Amino acid sequence: MASLEELRTTRLQKLNLLRKAGMDPYPAKVPRSFCLADARKYFADYEVVVVDAGKGVGANAGKSVSLCGRIMAIRGQGAILFLVLDDGRSTFQAVIKKDVLDEKLFHLFTETVDIGDILSVTGTLFKTNRGEQSISVTSWTMAAKSLLPLPEKWHGLTDPDEKFRKRYLDFIMDAEVRDIFYKKAKYWEVVRTIMKEEGFLEVETPTLEVTTGGAEATPFKTHHEDYDMDVFLRISVGELWQKRLMAGGFPKTFEIGRVYRNEGSSPEHLQEFTNLEFYWSYADYNDGMDLVVKMYRRLAMEVFGTTRFTYKEHTFDLADEWKKVDYAEEIKKQTGIDIHGAKDAEIQKKLESLKVKYDGTNRERLVDTLWKYCRKNISGPAFLVNHPVLVAPLAKSVIDAQGRSTQTVQMFQPIIAGSEIGRGYSELNDPEDQQRRFDEQKKLLESGDTEAMMPDTEFVEMLEHGMPPTCGYGFGERLFAVLSNKTLREVTMFPLMKGKV
C-alpha cells in the first residue's frame, strides 16, 4: 500500500499534466448552471427523453448545463465511467463516455482525475436504464485538484482527535455531520424569530470587560495595551449591561453571542460557546418560565419536528407538564442532607461517601456539587426552583407569607436529561442587598475561589438610580446538543484543540 507521501507525489505529477495540457487546476471560476439539489429539482425541464422519435418534452429539454462537485466515487472502466459528485447539500451522477466526450479530454480525465478532486462537468441531463438522474458529460474542467486522498470511504475518520482537528474531512465524508450545523443555524434563527415576535430588541454588549459578571466562572484574562489595564473576556452575554438597559428605559432586550469561560472541558462544558440572554422589565421568574416552555417546545418542533427525545439514558417529552423541583427538598430526598441545616463537614462527608469529587471547601461549592450529583437522576422536563441565596447572588429572594425574605431566591433552571439547560431569575434590583451579596462574593474570591463573581460597584450605582422589576434568562448550545443527542463538542464546528507536540 502506497504511503501518503507517495500518493501526494503521484497527484503532483497529475497536476503537472493538467498544466501541460493547458488546464488551470485552480481556476478562479468554473462553469456552473445551478447547485446539485436544483439539478434534481429542475431535472424534468432539462432531461433528454425520446418522444415519438423526437427528443425532449421539458421547456429546456436537451439544453446543456454545467454542474460542480467533489468526486466521491468513480466506477466503471474502459469506454464508460460513472462519477458521484457532491457539493455539500446533494449528490449527482455524472456519466463519461468515450464516444461522447472529446477523446483528448477523455484521456486527460483518466490520466489526471482522482476521487477527492472538485470538478465542473458540462452536458445534458438524462436517466440511465436504472432510472438514475445523471448528466452525460460533453466537457469538463478542474475546479480544484486534490493533492491528498480522502479518508477510506467506509470508515472515514475513526480517530476522535482527528475528526475534530480535521473537521473539514469529517464534513466531506459524513453528510449527517454537516446536517447538524444546518439544524444549528435553524435553531438560532428560530430563537431570534421568537424573541422578535415577543417584542424583544436585539442588542450588542461588550465582550471585553473590566469586571466579569452574570455568572460564576473563571474568566480569560488579557491586557489592553492602549489603556494599560487588564481586561476579561465576558462569561455571560452582557447580563449586567442588559440590566443597565432596563434601567435606561428599554423594556425588552436580548443578545445572542459568544461567551468564554476558562474552565475544564467535558461533554457539557466548553471554554467558548454561544448563548442567548434576554431581559424583560416588569416581569418575574414565573413569566420567564412560561416563555421558556413556549420557546423550547417551538424550537423542538421547528428544528427537529418532534417534542420527544432521548439523550443518554434519559427519555423526555417537552410537551409534557413541566414539574417544579425544590432545590433543597430534592437534595434531601436523594442524599438525606438538609442543606439549610447541615454543617460543611457533613456535606463533605456525604460527597466523599458518594465518591463525588469536589473543588474547594467553601459552602457554596459544596452545596452546588451536591446538587449536581442529584440532577443527573432527573429526566424532566422540569424547573428547578427555590435555590439557596448562596448560589444565586443576582436573584431576588423569595418572600414568605409574612413578607420576610427567606433563604431561597426567585431563580429557575430547566432540568432536561439530567442537565441544567438554562438559568433565569427575578433579577435583584435592591442596591443594598446587591452590595451585600457582592461583598460575600469578594470574600470567596479572596479565599481563592476563582469562579466567584467579581463585585461591580458601577452596577450597584446603577441600581441606586432604580431598575424596574425584571426577569432575566439565558441558555445556549447545550439545549441543541441534548436535543441532537450529541455532546457539545460534536455540535461545535471547530472546537478548540490542543496543539500537536
N, C-alpha and C positions, 0 to 999 in steps of 0.2 A: 504493500500500500504506500502510495507516494506521500511524502511529508508535506506539511503546509507550505513550506518554503519552495519545494519542488512544484507544487500546484501553482503557486504565485508566479514562479519563473515561466511556466508554460503559458499562463494567461498574459504575462507581459509580452511574450512573443506574439500572441494573437493580437494584442493591442497594436503592436508594430505593423502587423499585416494589414489591419484596418487602415492605419495611416498611409501605408504604401499604396493601398487601393483607393486613396483619396476620400476616405470616410472619417470624419471627425468623431472620435469615440466619446467626446464630452461636449456636444453642441449646446449652445445657449437655448435653443428651441427646436422642437421636432413637430412634425405634423400630428394633430390630434383633433378629431371632429367632436368627440364627447367622451365622457368617462365610461367605464365598462358597465356600470349599473344602467346608464342611459342607453347604452348599446342594446342591452336586454329589453329595456322598456320600449324603445322605438324600433325594435328588430323588424317587426312586420312591415314597417314603412320602407325599409331598405332591402328586405330579403329578396333574393333571386329565386323565383319559382317558375316552373313551366306550366303555362295555362293555354290550352288549345294550340299547342305548338309554338306559342309565343313565350315571352319572358316577363315575369313580374306582374304584380297587382297593386302594390303599395304606391303611395304618392311619389316616393323616391326610389322605387324598386330598381335594383341594379346599379344605383349610384355609388361611386367609390367613396369609402370612408377610411379614416385613419384612427387606429386605436393604440393605446400605450399601456404598458405594464411591465412588471418584473416577471421574468420567466421562472416559473416554479417547477416545471416539468417539461421534458422533451421525450417523446416516444416515437417509434417508427424508425425506419431505415430505408436506404436506397432512394427511391424517387418520391417518397412522401413522408412528411414529418408532421407531428401534432404537438403543438405547444400549449401550455396553460399559462395565461397571462393574469397577473394580479396587480391591481392598482391601489390596494388597501381597503376598498369598500366592496369590490366584487371581482369575479374571475371571468375569463372568456377564453374560448378555444380558438387558436389560430392554426390554419392548415397551410403548409408549404408544400407545393407540388412542383417537381422539376419541370413539368411541361407547361406550367402556368407562370412561374417566376423566371425572370431573365437568368440564363444559365450562369453568367458570371456572379450574379447576386446569390444564386443558389449555392454555388461552390464557396463563395465568401462566407455565407452563413455557416455551412458545415465546418469550415476551417477555423472560424473565429468566435462563434457564439457559444456561450455556456449557460447552464442553469444559474440564475442569480443576476444575469445581465438585464438591464432595463431597455426595452425595445419599443420602437414605433413601427407598426405594420399598417400598410395600406392595401385595400382590396374591396371585395364585395361580400355581403353577408349572405349566408345560406345555411341550410340544415343538412347535417350528414344523414346517412341512411339510418342511423340510430336516433335521429331526432335532435342531435346536439347543435345548439346555436353556435355558429362558427363564422370566421372570416377567412375567405380564400385569398391568400396573400399574393399581390402582384408586385409589391416592392416593400422594402424595409430599410430602416436606418437605426443605428445605435443611438440610444439616448444616454446611456452611461454604462461603460464596460466595467464589470466587477473583476477585481484582481484577487479577491479571496473568496473561497467557496462558502455556501450557506451550510448551516449545521445539517446533519443527516436527517432526512425528511421525517422518518417515523419516530425518532427520539427527541429531535430538537435540542434545546439546551437543557441538559439534565443537572448541571451544577447550579444550585440556587444562587451562589455568589455571581456566577457568570450571567445568569438570567437578568439580574439587576444591573450588573456592571455594563453589559452589552444589551441594554434594553431594546435597542432598535432591532436586533436579531430576533428577540422574543416576539416583537410585534410582527416582523416579517413572517415568522413561522407559525404563529398562533393567532388566527382571526378572533378567537374568543377573548384573548388578552386585549387586543385592540378595541373590541366592542365595549369592554369595561369603561374605557375612557370616553367613548361617545355617550354612554349612560351617565357617567360622572358629570359631563358637560350639561346634559339634560337635567340632572339633579340640581345643579346650581342655578340653571335657567328657571326651573320651576320655583325654587326658593325665592329668587329675585322677583318673579312674577307675583307670587303670593304676597310678599312684603309690599309691593307697589299697589296691588289691589286692595290691601288693607290700609292704605293711606300713609305708609312709611316713606320718608325721604332718604334716598341713598346718599351717604356722606363718605368722606375720606378723612381719617385722623392720622396723627403722626405714627410712624413706625420706629423712630428714634426718640427715646425718652430720657429725661434726666433721672426720673424715678419710675420704676415699673409699678403698675397697679392693675387691679381687676382679676388677679388670680394668684395662686400660691405656687411658684415655680422658680427655679434658679435661672436667671437671665443670662444671655450672651452679652458680654461687655466689650466695648470698643472705645476708641478715643477720637474726639472731634478736634482736628488739628487747628482749625481757624479760631475756635473758641477756647482751645486748650483746656478741654474738660472731658471727663469720662461720660459716656452715654451708654444706653442699653437698648437692645432690640426688644420690641414690645412682647409681652407674654399674654396679652389679651387684645381683642380687636377694639381698642380705644374705649374701654369701659369708662374710665374717669373723664375722658374727653367728651364722650357722648352724653354723660351726665351734665357736663358743663353746657351742652347744647339744650338740655331740658331746662336748665336754669335760664338760658338765653332766650327761651320762648319757642323753640322748635318742639312741637308736640309729639312727633313720632319720627325716629331716625333708625337707620340700620346701616351696617357696613359688612361687606364680605371681603376678607383679606387674609394675608399671611401672618402667622404667629410663630414665635421662636422660643423654645424652651431648652435650656442646657441641662437636660436630664437623660436618664437611661432610655435605651430602646427596648421595645417589646412589641408583641403583636398589636397592642392597643396604644402604643406611645411612639411618637417620632419627635425629632427636635424641630422640625419645620412642617407646618401643615396649614390648611385653610379653615377658617371658622367664619360663622356669621354671628353677629351680636345685634340685637335690637333693643331700643329703649322707648317706653310708652308712658307718657305722662298721664296722670290721673287714673292709672290702672294699678292693680295689685297682683300678687302672685296667683290668685285664683283666676283672674283674667288671662294671665300668662299661660296657665295650664290649659285653659280652654283653647287658646290659639295654637298651642303646641300640638295638641291632639289632632286638631283640624289640619295643621300643616303636615304632620308625619303621615297621616292617612292619605292625604292627597299626593304627597311625594311618592309613597309606595305605589299607588295606583298609576300615576302618570309616568313614572320611570320604570317600574317593574311589572305593572299590570296585575298586581295582587297585594293583599294585605297580610297574607300568611307566609311565614318564613321559617327557615331552620338555620341556626348558627351554632356550630359545635354540637353540644349535647342538648341545646335548647330549641324548642319549637314555640312560636308565639304568633298571635294574630292581632295586628294593630286595630282591627275593627272591634275587638273585644272591649269590655269595660276596663278602664284604667283604674285599678285599685290604688289606694293610698297606703303606703307602708311607713309606719312610725320608726324613725331612726333608732331611738333608744329601746323601744319595745322589740324591734326585730333583733337587735344585738342580744338582748336578754333572752329572747326565745331561742336563739341559735347557740348562744355560748354560756348563758347563765349570769353574765356580767351586767350589773346596773351601772351604766357609765356616769350617772349623776351622783352616785354614792360611793362607787369603788375607788380605792386608792390606786395611785400609779403602779405600785408594786404588784397589786392584784391583776391589773391589766397585763403587765409584763409577764407575769407567771402564766396567765391564760394563753397569751400569744406563744410562749415557749412550749406549753403543753400541746398546742395546736400545730406546732412546728412551723410557725409563721415568722419569717424574718422581718425585722423592723429596724428603721434607722432613727437614732436619737432616742432620748428618754423623756422629752417634754410631753405633756399630757395631750396636746393637740395631735401630735404624730401618732401616739399610742392609740388614741380613740379612732383616728382615721384609719389606721392599719387594721384595727379590729373590725371596723365596718367593711372594709374592702374584702376581708375574708368572708363575711356574711353575704355580700351582694352576689357572689358567684352562684349562689343557690336560688336566685330569683330569675325566672324566665321572663316575667312581665307579660304585657306591658303594665307598668305601674309607675306611680310617682313616689319618690322618697321625700318625706316631709318631716318637720319638727327636728331639724338638725340642731345640735348644741351651738350656742353662741361662739364658742371657741373656734369652730371650724368655718365660720362664715362672718368675717369681720366687716363685710359691706352690706349685710342684710338687716332689715328691721326685726326687732324682737316680736315674738308672739305675745299678745296681751290677753291676760286671763279675764274671767267674768267680773272680777273686782277692779279691772282697769290697770293691773300691775304687770310690769314686764316679767316674762318667765325666763327660764334658762335656755329657751329654744328660739329659733328665728323663722321668719316667713320666707323660707327657701324651698325650692322644689327641683328635683332631678328625675328625669325619665329613667327608669331601670328597664333595660331590654337585654335579654340574653346574658344576664349576669354582669352587665356593664352599665356605667353611668353614661347616658347618651345625651348630655346637655346639662345646663345649670341655669337656674333663674331665681330672682329674689323680688320681694317688695323691697326696693332699694332704701338703704338707710339715708335719711336726709336730716337727721338731728346732728348738728355740728359738734356739740359737746360729747355726745355718745360716740360719734365717729373718731374724735380726737382720743378718747379713752381707749378705743379699740386699736387705733394706730400705735398708741403707747405700748399696748400689750405686744403688738407685732414687732415693735422696735426691740423690746426685751428679748424676744425669740431670736431676732437677727443677731443681737449682741451675744447671745449664748451659743451661736454657731449654726443656727437653723437657716441654711441658705435659701430655703423655699418660702420663708415667711415674707409677708407683704411689706414693701417699703413705705414708710409714712410719707404723706404728701400734704404739706402744710398749705399749699396754694389751693388744693382741692377743698380742704376744710374751710378756707376763707370763702370759697365759692358758696359752700353750704350756708355760711353765715349770711349771705345775701338772700338765700332762700331758693330751694329747689322743690318743685311740686312733687306730690306723691308719684312714684314712678315704678313701673315693673321693667326689669331688665332680664334678658335671656341670651344665652349663647350656646351654639352647638356647631358641629363641623363634619369632618370626613369620617369620623368613627361610625356615625349612623349609616353612611353609604357603605362602609366596609361590612358592617353587620348584615345589612340587607342583601349585599352581594355574596355573603358567606365567604369573605376573603379577609386577610389580615390588612392592617393599614399599609404595610409595606407593598403589598400586592396592588393596592389601588392608588399608589403614588407613582407617577410616570417615571421619575428619576430620583429614587431615594438616595440619600447621602451614603456614600460607600467609603470605607477606609482605603487609604492609598496602598497600592501594591508595594510590598517590600522588594 
